[in-house]
Amino acid sequence: MTRIIDGKVISAAVKDRVKEGVAELNKKGVTVGLAVIIVGEDPASKVYVANKKKACEALGIISEEYALPENTTEEELLALIDELNNKKSINGILCQLPLPKHLNEKLIINSILPEKDVDAFHPHNVGRIMIGDYDFVPCTPAGIMEMLAFEGIEAEGKTCVVIGRSNIVGKPMGMLLLHKNGTVTICHSRTQNLKEICKGADILVAAVGKPGFVTADMVKEGAVVIDVGIHRTENGLCGDVDFEGVKDKCSAITPVPGGVGPMTIAMLMQNTLTAAKKQNKIGD
Ligand code: NAD
C-alpha cells in the first residue's frame, strides 16, 4: 500500500511545537515577532501574506504587515528594512517575492540582517547551508526534510534525485539530502537522460514547475516521491507529479494539495521562533 504523506497532519505537529516554544519564551518575558513586507498587488502574494499572518496569530507570534504600493522606490524599501533590522520586537523579516521589476531583488535580500532572514535567502545563510552549519533553511526544503523525518524515511545511503535547481527549492534541497548522507543528483532543464536518472531514485523530489511532469515511467518501483509543484488548473490544484499515474508505483508520495504546501508556512514559523531564541541567547 502506498503511503500518502499528509502535510496537513505534519505541519500541525510543527505548529504545535512552535506554539509551545513561543509560550515558553513569553513566560521568560520574550516576545516573538515577524515582519512581512509586500510590495504591489500580486494576488497570489497577497494570499500567501494573509496566510502567514493568520499562522502567526494562531501561534502567538506578533506579526507586522507592511503593504507598500507598486511604485515604492528602492530607497524607501531599504529604509523600511533598515528600520526593521533595528527594531528589537521584530525577530524575523520576510520580503514577499517576486518584487516589482524596478526593484533589485538581490540588493533587497542582501539588506536583511542574516539573523533576521527567516527565509534563508541571504548569501550568508545560503553559505552556512552549504557547510552544514545553519540556523535557517529555506522553508520549502526544510518542510520536506521535516516530512521525511516524521515518516521515518532516511536519506542515508539512498539515491536522491531533485528535479529543479532554483535557489529557493532545488539547490538547498540537494544540500539538505547530502547532509543526511544521501547520494544526490540535481537535474535541470539541460539535463540529458532525465528519465533514466529519475528511474534510479529512491527519493525523487520534483520542483520543476510543470504540471504532471513526472510520469510513472520516470519512477522506480517503491520510490518515495515528493511533489513541490503547485499549479492552479480548471480542475483545482495539481503538482509536478502525475499523482494518479505514479501513486501505485511508489512506496510513499506527497499529494497536491495537502502535501508540501502546508509545510512551508509551518517552517517559516519555526524559523521565526529560532530567530527569537538566537537573538535572545536562549538555547534549546
Ligand atoms: P523555478 O522555476 O525557479 O525552477 C524550476 C527548475 O526546474 C529550474 O531549475 C529548471 O532548470 C528546472 N526545469 C525546468 N524545465 C525542466 C525540464 N524540462 N527538465 C528538467 N528540469 C527542468 O521554480 P521553483 O521556485 O523552484 O518552484 C518549482 C515549483 O514548486 C513551482 O511549481 C512552484 O510553484 C512550486 N513551489 C512550491 C512551494 C510550496 O510551498 N509547495 C514553494 C516554492 C515553490
Residues whose N, C-alpha, C, O or C-beta is under 5 A from the ligand:
A	BS01	NAD	T140 I163 G164 R165 S166 I168 V169 G170 C187 H188 S189 A207 V208 G209 V228 G229 I230 V260 G261 T264
